[in-house]
Amino acid sequence: MNKKKYVYWQDENMWLGYLSEFPDYMTQGDSLDELKENLKDIYYELSSGIIPCVRRVDELEVA
């Protein structure tokens, strides 16, 4: 199972969030479960290569 970190918060009646790897692409849901499903959908779209010029965050090791 592949796990991805995400950031989320509740704003009034909506749940908002984004994947840590793709912070430019936010999604929302009426519930936390719906938000999680939307985050899965956006992950597959962003990592499939269908969307051009996707910006990502990664970590670089320097000595």
PDB file of N, CA, C and O in Angstrom:
ATOM      1  N   MET A   1       0.846  -1.190   0.000  1.00  0.00           N
ATOM      2  CA  MET A   1       0.000   0.000   0.000  1.00  0.00           C
ATOM      3  C   MET A   1       0.882   1.240   0.000  1.00  0.00           C
ATOM      4  O   MET A   1       1.806   1.355   0.805  1.00  0.00           O
ATOM      5  N   ASN A   2       0.599   2.141  -0.881  1.00  0.00           N
ATOM      6  CA  ASN A   2       1.343   3.386  -1.029  1.00  0.00           C
ATOM      7  C   ASN A   2       0.674   4.466  -0.167  1.00  0.00           C
ATOM      8  O   ASN A   2      -0.521   4.718  -0.315  1.00  0.00           O
ATOM      9  N   LYS A   3       1.426   5.095   0.720  1.00  0.00           N
ATOM     10  CA  LYS A   3       0.872   6.143   1.582  1.00  0.00           C
ATOM     11  C   LYS A   3       1.412   7.499   1.172  1.00  0.00           C
ATOM     12  O   LYS A   3       2.583   7.632   0.816  1.00  0.00           O
ATOM     13  N   LYS A   4       0.554   8.502   1.224  1.00  0.00           N
ATOM     14  CA  LYS A   4       0.930   9.875   0.902  1.00  0.00           C
ATOM     15  C   LYS A   4       0.508  10.786   2.049  1.00  0.00           C
ATOM     16  O   LYS A   4      -0.581  10.635   2.603  1.00  0.00           O
ATOM     17  N   LYS A   5       1.367  11.724   2.399  1.00  0.00           N
ATOM     18  CA  LYS A   5       1.025  12.700   3.439  1.00  0.00           C
ATOM     19  C   LYS A   5       0.158  13.795   2.844  1.00  0.00           C
ATOM     20  O   LYS A   5       0.320  14.177   1.685  1.00  0.00           O
ATOM     21  N   TYR A   6      -0.767  14.294   3.656  1.00  0.00           N
ATOM     22  CA  TYR A   6      -1.624  15.385   3.205  1.00  0.00           C
ATOM     23  C   TYR A   6      -1.879  16.350   4.354  1.00  0.00           C
ATOM     24  O   TYR A   6      -1.769  15.989   5.526  1.00  0.00           O
ATOM     25  N   VAL A   7      -2.219  17.577   3.998  1.00  0.00           N
ATOM     26  CA  VAL A   7      -2.537  18.636   4.946  1.00  0.00           C
ATOM     27  C   VAL A   7      -4.021  18.920   4.794  1.00  0.00           C
ATOM     28  O   VAL A   7      -4.522  19.024   3.675  1.00  0.00           O
ATOM     29  N   TYR A   8      -4.731  19.046   5.914  1.00  0.00           N
ATOM     30  CA  TYR A   8      -6.166  19.310   5.822  1.00  0.00           C
ATOM     31  C   TYR A   8      -6.636  20.184   6.970  1.00  0.00           C
ATOM     32  O   TYR A   8      -5.987  20.274   8.013  1.00  0.00           O
ATOM     33  N   TRP A   9      -7.788  20.833   6.756  1.00  0.00           N
ATOM     34  CA  TRP A   9      -8.404  21.672   7.777  1.00  0.00           C
ATOM     35  C   TRP A   9      -9.875  21.836   7.448  1.00  0.00           C
ATOM     36  O   TRP A   9     -10.311  21.617   6.318  1.00  0.00           O
ATOM     37  N   GLN A  10     -10.624  22.227   8.461  1.00  0.00           N
ATOM     38  CA  GLN A  10     -12.051  22.472   8.273  1.00  0.00           C
ATOM     39  C   GLN A  10     -12.298  23.971   8.257  1.00  0.00           C
ATOM     40  O   GLN A  10     -11.826  24.693   9.135  1.00  0.00           O
ATOM     41  N   ASP A  11     -13.035  24.437   7.261  1.00  0.00           N
ATOM     42  CA  ASP A  11     -13.410  25.844   7.135  1.00  0.00           C
ATOM     43  C   ASP A  11     -14.935  25.885   7.072  1.00  0.00           C
ATOM     44  O   ASP A  11     -15.540  25.588   6.042  1.00  0.00           O
ATOM     45  N   GLU A  12     -15.528  26.253   8.176  1.00  0.00           N
ATOM     46  CA  GLU A  12     -16.988  26.210   8.342  1.00  0.00           C
ATOM     47  C   GLU A  12     -17.471  24.793   8.065  1.00  0.00           C
ATOM     48  O   GLU A  12     -17.114  23.884   8.814  1.00  0.00           O
ATOM     49  N   ASN A  13     -18.266  24.562   7.026  1.00  0.00           N
ATOM     50  CA  ASN A  13     -18.821  23.229   6.771  1.00  0.00           C
ATOM     51  C   ASN A  13     -18.032  22.412   5.760  1.00  0.00           C
ATOM     52  O   ASN A  13     -18.428  21.292   5.435  1.00  0.00           O
ATOM     53  N   MET A  14     -16.929  22.942   5.258  1.00  0.00           N
ATOM     54  CA  MET A  14     -16.145  22.252   4.230  1.00  0.00           C
ATOM     55  C   MET A  14     -14.803  21.777   4.794  1.00  0.00           C
ATOM     56  O   MET A  14     -14.212  22.420   5.663  1.00  0.00           O
ATOM     57  N   TRP A  15     -14.345  20.651   4.283  1.00  0.00           N
ATOM     58  CA  TRP A  15     -13.007  20.152   4.581  1.00  0.00           C
ATOM     59  C   TRP A  15     -12.131  20.447   3.373  1.00  0.00           C
ATOM     60  O   TRP A  15     -12.493  20.112   2.246  1.00  0.00           O
ATOM     61  N   LEU A  16     -10.979  21.073   3.601  1.00  0.00           N
ATOM     62  CA  LEU A  16     -10.049  21.462   2.547  1.00  0.00           C
ATOM     63  C   LEU A  16      -8.720  20.757   2.766  1.00  0.00           C
ATOM     64  O   LEU A  16      -8.346  20.474   3.904  1.00  0.00           O
ATOM     65  N   GLY A  17      -8.008  20.474   1.686  1.00  0.00           N
ATOM     66  CA  GLY A  17      -6.719  19.832   1.858  1.00  0.00           C
ATOM     67  C   GLY A  17      -5.939  19.725   0.567  1.00  0.00           C
ATOM     68  O   GLY A  17      -6.448  19.996  -0.521  1.00  0.00           O
ATOM     69  N   TYR A  18      -4.674  19.316   0.719  1.00  0.00           N
ATOM     70  CA  TYR A  18      -3.795  19.088  -0.423  1.00  0.00           C
ATOM     71  C   TYR A  18      -2.769  18.035  -0.041  1.00  0.00           C
ATOM     72  O   TYR A  18      -2.484  17.821   1.138  1.00  0.00           O
ATOM     73  N   LEU A  19      -2.226  17.390  -1.046  1.00  0.00           N
ATOM     74  CA  LEU A  19      -1.169  16.409  -0.841  1.00  0.00           C
ATOM     75  C   LEU A  19       0.146  17.147  -0.623  1.00  0.00           C
ATOM     76  O   LEU A  19       0.437  18.112  -1.330  1.00  0.00           O
ATOM     77  N   SER A  20       0.937  16.710   0.337  1.00  0.00           N
ATOM     78  CA  SER A  20       2.202  17.388   0.645  1.00  0.00           C
ATOM     79  C   SER A  20       3.122  17.431  -0.566  1.00  0.00           C
ATOM     80  O   SER A  20       3.872  18.392  -0.740  1.00  0.00           O
ATOM     81  N   GLU A  21       3.074  16.416  -1.393  1.00  0.00           N
ATOM     82  CA  GLU A  21       3.918  16.344  -2.585  1.00  0.00           C
ATOM     83  C   GLU A  21       3.472  17.333  -3.672  1.00  0.00           C
ATOM     84  O   GLU A  21       4.277  17.752  -4.504  1.00  0.00           O
ATOM     85  N   PHE A  22       2.192  17.699  -3.657  1.00  0.00           N
ATOM     86  CA  PHE A  22       1.617  18.586  -4.668  1.00  0.00           C
ATOM     87  C   PHE A  22       0.872  19.747  -3.998  1.00  0.00           C
ATOM     88  O   PHE A  22      -0.354  19.811  -4.093  1.00  0.00           O
ATOM     89  N   PRO A  23       1.566  20.655  -3.333  1.00  0.00           N
ATOM     90  CA  PRO A  23       0.875  21.683  -2.548  1.00  0.00           C
ATOM     91  C   PRO A  23       0.100  22.715  -3.366  1.00  0.00           C
ATOM     92  O   PRO A  23      -0.717  23.452  -2.815  1.00  0.00           O
ATOM     93  N   ASP A  24       0.348  22.774  -4.675  1.00  0.00           N
ATOM     94  CA  ASP A  24      -0.360  23.745  -5.518  1.00  0.00           C
ATOM     95  C   ASP A  24      -1.768  23.292  -5.886  1.00  0.00           C
ATOM     96  O   ASP A  24      -2.534  24.067  -6.458  1.00  0.00           O
ATOM     97  N   TYR A  25      -2.121  22.043  -5.564  1.00  0.00           N
ATOM     98  CA  TYR A  25      -3.381  21.467  -6.031  1.00  0.00           C
ATOM     99  C   TYR A  25      -4.260  21.093  -4.838  1.00  0.00           C
ATOM    100  O   TYR A  25      -4.118  20.016  -4.258  1.00  0.00           O
ATOM    101  N   MET A  26      -5.156  21.989  -4.488  1.00  0.00           N
ATOM    102  CA  MET A  26      -6.020  21.810  -3.325  1.00  0.00           C
ATOM    103  C   MET A  26      -7.364  21.243  -3.766  1.00  0.00           C
ATOM    104  O   MET A  26      -7.812  21.485  -4.887  1.00  0.00           O
ATOM    105  N   THR A  27      -7.998  20.489  -2.880  1.00  0.00           N
ATOM    106  CA  THR A  27      -9.331  19.962  -3.137  1.00  0.00           C
ATOM    107  C   THR A  27     -10.162  20.109  -1.869  1.00  0.00           C
ATOM    108  O   THR A  27      -9.661  20.573  -0.844  1.00  0.00           O
ATOM    109  N   GLN A  28     -11.435  19.713  -1.938  1.00  0.00           N
ATOM    110  CA  GLN A  28     -12.337  19.894  -0.799  1.00  0.00           C
ATOM    111  C   GLN A  28     -13.347  18.765  -0.743  1.00  0.00           C
ATOM    112  O   GLN A  28     -13.471  17.971  -1.675  1.00  0.00           O
ATOM    113  N   GLY A  29     -14.073  18.709   0.376  1.00  0.00           N
ATOM    114  CA  GLY A  29     -15.136  17.724   0.539  1.00  0.00           C
ATOM    115  C   GLY A  29     -16.112  18.181   1.600  1.00  0.00           C
ATOM    116  O   GLY A  29     -15.779  19.004   2.454  1.00  0.00           O
ATOM    117  N   ASP A  30     -17.320  17.644   1.542  1.00  0.00           N
ATOM    118  CA  ASP A  30     -18.337  17.955   2.556  1.00  0.00           C
ATOM    119  C   ASP A  30     -18.043  17.245   3.869  1.00  0.00           C
ATOM    120  O   ASP A  30     -18.528  17.661   4.921  1.00  0.00           O
ATOM    121  N   SER A  31     -17.244  16.168   3.815  1.00  0.00           N
ATOM    122  CA  SER A  31     -16.841  15.421   5.007  1.00  0.00           C
ATOM    123  C   SER A  31     -15.360  15.080   4.872  1.00  0.00           C
ATOM    124  O   SER A  31     -14.776  15.218   3.797  1.00  0.00           O
ATOM    125  N   LEU A  32     -14.769  14.640   5.959  1.00  0.00           N
ATOM    126  CA  LEU A  32     -13.360  14.255   5.912  1.00  0.00           C
ATOM    127  C   LEU A  32     -13.172  13.048   5.000  1.00  0.00           C
ATOM    128  O   LEU A  32     -12.177  12.969   4.280  1.00  0.00           O
ATOM    129  N   ASP A  33     -14.110  12.109   5.021  1.00  0.00           N
ATOM    130  CA  ASP A  33     -14.016  10.947   4.130  1.00  0.00           C
ATOM    131  C   ASP A  33     -14.098  11.348   2.666  1.00  0.00           C
ATOM    132  O   ASP A  33     -13.365  10.807   1.838  1.00  0.00           O
ATOM    133  N   GLU A  34     -14.981  12.289   2.332  1.00  0.00           N
ATOM    134  CA  GLU A  34     -15.080  12.764   0.951  1.00  0.00           C
ATOM    135  C   GLU A  34     -13.796  13.473   0.538  1.00  0.00           C
ATOM    136  O   GLU A  34     -13.329  13.305  -0.589  1.00  0.00           O
ATOM    137  N   LEU A  35     -13.223  14.264   1.442  1.00  0.00           N
ATOM    138  CA  LEU A  35     -11.951  14.929   1.147  1.00  0.00           C
ATOM    139  C   LEU A  35     -10.878  13.898   0.830  1.00  0.00           C
ATOM    140  O   LEU A  35     -10.125  14.065  -0.130  1.00  0.00           O
ATOM    141  N   LYS A  36     -10.797  12.832   1.624  1.00  0.00           N
ATOM    142  CA  LYS A  36      -9.791  11.793   1.387  1.00  0.00           C
ATOM    143  C   LYS A  36      -9.976  11.143   0.019  1.00  0.00           C
ATOM    144  O   LYS A  36      -8.995  10.885  -0.679  1.00  0.00           O
ATOM    145  N   GLU A  37     -11.209  10.879  -0.368  1.00  0.00           N
ATOM    146  CA  GLU A  37     -11.475  10.305  -1.691  1.00  0.00           C
ATOM    147  C   GLU A  37     -11.061  11.279  -2.796  1.00  0.00           C
ATOM    148  O   GLU A  37     -10.495  10.866  -3.808  1.00  0.00           O
ATOM    149  N   ASN A  38     -11.342  12.564  -2.602  1.00  0.00           N
ATOM    150  CA  ASN A  38     -10.955  13.578  -3.590  1.00  0.00           C
ATOM    151  C   ASN A  38      -9.436  13.708  -3.682  1.00  0.00           C
ATOM    152  O   ASN A  38      -8.894  13.936  -4.763  1.00  0.00           O
ATOM    153  N   LEU A  39      -8.749  13.561  -2.545  1.00  0.00           N
ATOM    154  CA  LEU A  39      -7.284  13.604  -2.555  1.00  0.00           C
ATOM    155  C   LEU A  39      -6.714  12.412  -3.320  1.00  0.00           C
ATOM    156  O   LEU A  39      -5.725  12.552  -4.040  1.00  0.00           O
ATOM    157  N   LYS A  40      -7.332  11.244  -3.170  1.00  0.00           N
ATOM    158  CA  LYS A  40      -6.895  10.072  -3.935  1.00  0.00           C
ATOM    159  C   LYS A  40      -7.085  10.322  -5.429  1.00  0.00           C
ATOM    160  O   LYS A  40      -6.201  10.022  -6.232  1.00  0.00           O
ATOM    161  N   ASP A  41      -8.236  10.870  -5.796  1.00  0.00           N
ATOM    162  CA  ASP A  41      -8.516  11.158  -7.208  1.00  0.00           C
ATOM    163  C   ASP A  41      -7.494  12.128  -7.786  1.00  0.00           C
ATOM    164  O   ASP A  41      -6.968  11.912  -8.877  1.00  0.00           O
ATOM    165  N   ILE A  42      -7.217  13.201  -7.044  1.00  0.00           N
ATOM    166  CA  ILE A  42      -6.278  14.196  -7.557  1.00  0.00           C
ATOM    167  C   ILE A  42      -4.863  13.623  -7.619  1.00  0.00           C
ATOM    168  O   ILE A  42      -4.090  13.999  -8.500  1.00  0.00           O
ATOM    169  N   TYR A  43      -4.509  12.726  -6.705  1.00  0.00           N
ATOM    170  CA  TYR A  43      -3.192  12.085  -6.766  1.00  0.00           C
ATOM    171  C   TYR A  43      -3.047  11.297  -8.071  1.00  0.00           C
ATOM    172  O   TYR A  43      -2.040  11.420  -8.767  1.00  0.00           O
ATOM    173  N   TYR A  44      -4.049  10.495  -8.393  1.00  0.00           N
ATOM    174  CA  TYR A  44      -3.971   9.690  -9.617  1.00  0.00           C
ATOM    175  C   TYR A  44      -3.911  10.574 -10.862  1.00  0.00           C
ATOM    176  O   TYR A  44      -3.199  10.257 -11.815  1.00  0.00           O
ATOM    177  N   GLU A  45      -4.648  11.670 -10.858  1.00  0.00           N
ATOM    178  CA  GLU A  45      -4.611  12.591 -11.996  1.00  0.00           C
ATOM    179  C   GLU A  45      -3.245  13.255 -12.135  1.00  0.00           C
ATOM    180  O   GLU A  45      -2.707  13.354 -13.238  1.00  0.00           O
ATOM    181  N   LEU A  46      -2.685  13.709 -11.011  1.00  0.00           N
ATOM    182  CA  LEU A  46      -1.411  14.427 -11.054  1.00  0.00           C
ATOM    183  C   LEU A  46      -0.230  13.511 -11.342  1.00  0.00           C
ATOM    184  O   LEU A  46       0.734  13.935 -11.980  1.00  0.00           O
ATOM    185  N   SER A  47      -0.284  12.279 -10.892  1.00  0.00           N
ATOM    186  CA  SER A  47       0.846  11.372 -11.077  1.00  0.00           C
ATOM    187  C   SER A  47       0.744  10.545 -12.361  1.00  0.00           C
ATOM    188  O   SER A  47       1.672   9.803 -12.683  1.00  0.00           O
ATOM    189  N   SER A  48      -0.349  10.656 -13.089  1.00  0.00           N
ATOM    190  CA  SER A  48      -0.547   9.850 -14.300  1.00  0.00           C
ATOM    191  C   SER A  48       0.222  10.378 -15.503  1.00  0.00           C
ATOM    192  O   SER A  48       0.448   9.635 -16.458  1.00  0.00           O
ATOM    193  N   GLY A  49       0.625  11.637 -15.477  1.00  0.00           N
ATOM    194  CA  GLY A  49       1.306  12.228 -16.616  1.00  0.00           C
ATOM    195  C   GLY A  49       0.357  12.889 -17.602  1.00  0.00           C
ATOM    196  O   GLY A  49       0.801  13.464 -18.596  1.00  0.00           O
ATOM    197  N   ILE A  50      -0.928  12.815 -17.345  1.00  0.00           N
ATOM    198  CA  ILE A  50      -1.922  13.421 -18.237  1.00  0.00           C
ATOM    199  C   ILE A  50      -1.878  14.948 -18.138  1.00  0.00           C
ATOM    200  O   ILE A  50      -2.031  15.647 -19.139  1.00  0.00           O
ATOM    201  N   ILE A  51      -1.670  15.449 -16.938  1.00  0.00           N
ATOM    202  CA  ILE A  51      -1.631  16.892 -16.708  1.00  0.00           C
ATOM    203  C   ILE A  51      -0.195  17.372 -16.901  1.00  0.00           C
ATOM    204  O   ILE A  51       0.707  16.895 -16.212  1.00  0.00           O
ATOM    205  N   PRO A  52       0.037  18.307 -17.824  1.00  0.00           N
ATOM    206  CA  PRO A  52       1.408  18.784 -18.070  1.00  0.00           C
ATOM    207  C   PRO A  52       1.877  19.768 -16.997  1.00  0.00           C
ATOM    208  O   PRO A  52       1.070  20.435 -16.351  1.00  0.00           O
ATOM    209  N   CYS A  53       3.177  19.842 -16.826  1.00  0.00           N
ATOM    210  CA  CYS A  53       3.831  20.843 -15.968  1.00  0.00           C
ATOM    211  C   CYS A  53       3.365  20.803 -14.515  1.00  0.00           C
ATOM    212  O   CYS A  53       3.143  21.854 -13.914  1.00  0.00           O
ATOM    213  N   VAL A  54       3.216  19.627 -13.949  1.00  0.00           N
ATOM    214  CA  VAL A  54       2.807  19.479 -12.550  1.00  0.00           C
ATOM    215  C   VAL A  54       3.985  19.831 -11.655  1.00  0.00           C
ATOM    216  O   VAL A  54       5.077  19.284 -11.810  1.00  0.00           O
ATOM    217  N   ARG A  55       3.759  20.745 -10.720  1.00  0.00           N
ATOM    218  CA  ARG A  55       4.801  21.133  -9.775  1.00  0.00           C
ATOM    219  C   ARG A  55       4.742  20.218  -8.563  1.00  0.00           C
ATOM    220  O   ARG A  55       3.659  19.869  -8.093  1.00  0.00           O
ATOM    221  N   ARG A  56       5.908  19.831  -8.058  1.00  0.00           N
ATOM    222  CA  ARG A  56       6.011  18.910  -6.924  1.00  0.00           C
ATOM    223  C   ARG A  56       6.959  19.469  -5.873  1.00  0.00           C
ATOM    224  O   ARG A  56       7.742  20.383  -6.131  1.00  0.00           O
ATOM    225  N   VAL A  57       6.863  18.894  -4.689  1.00  0.00           N
ATOM    226  CA  VAL A  57       7.803  19.181  -3.615  1.00  0.00           C
ATOM    227  C   VAL A  57       8.546  17.881  -3.322  1.00  0.00           C
ATOM    228  O   VAL A  57       7.933  16.815  -3.262  1.00  0.00           O
ATOM    229  N   ASP A  58       9.838  17.961  -3.144  1.00  0.00           N
ATOM    230  CA  ASP A  58      10.645  16.791  -2.827  1.00  0.00           C
ATOM    231  C   ASP A  58      11.716  17.199  -1.833  1.00  0.00           C
ATOM    232  O   ASP A  58      11.752  18.348  -1.391  1.00  0.00           O
ATOM    233  N   GLU A  59      12.572  16.284  -1.486  1.00  0.00           N
ATOM    234  CA  GLU A  59      13.631  16.541  -0.513  1.00  0.00           C
ATOM    235  C   GLU A  59      14.961  16.249  -1.157  1.00  0.00           C
ATOM    236  O   GLU A  59      15.103  15.248  -1.860  1.00  0.00           O
ATOM    237  N   LEU A  60      15.942  17.106  -0.930  1.00  0.00           N
ATOM    238  CA  LEU A  60      17.271  16.954  -1.499  1.00  0.00           C
ATOM    239  C   LEU A  60      18.263  16.805  -0.359  1.00  0.00           C
ATOM    240  O   LEU A  60      18.271  17.600   0.582  1.00  0.00           O
ATOM    241  N   GLU A  61      19.092  15.788  -0.452  1.00  0.00           N
ATOM    242  CA  GLU A  61      20.116  15.578   0.560  1.00  0.00           C
ATOM    243  C   GLU A  61      21.409  16.248   0.103  1.00  0.00           C
ATOM    244  O   GLU A  61      21.911  15.973  -0.987  1.00  0.00           O
ATOM    245  N   VAL A  62      21.936  17.121   0.939  1.00  0.00           N
ATOM    246  CA  VAL A  62      23.213  17.770   0.649  1.00  0.00           C
ATOM    247  C   VAL A  62      24.175  17.482   1.782  1.00  0.00           C
ATOM    248  O   VAL A  62      23.778  17.407   2.944  1.00  0.00           O
ATOM    249  N   ALA A  63      25.424  17.324   1.441  1.00  0.00           N
ATOM    250  CA  ALA A  63      26.398  16.944   2.462  1.00  0.00           C
ATOM    251  C   ALA A  63      27.049  18.150   3.018  1.00  0.00           C
ATOM    252  O   ALA A  63      27.905  18.040   3.896  1.00  0.00           O
TER     253      ALA A  63
END
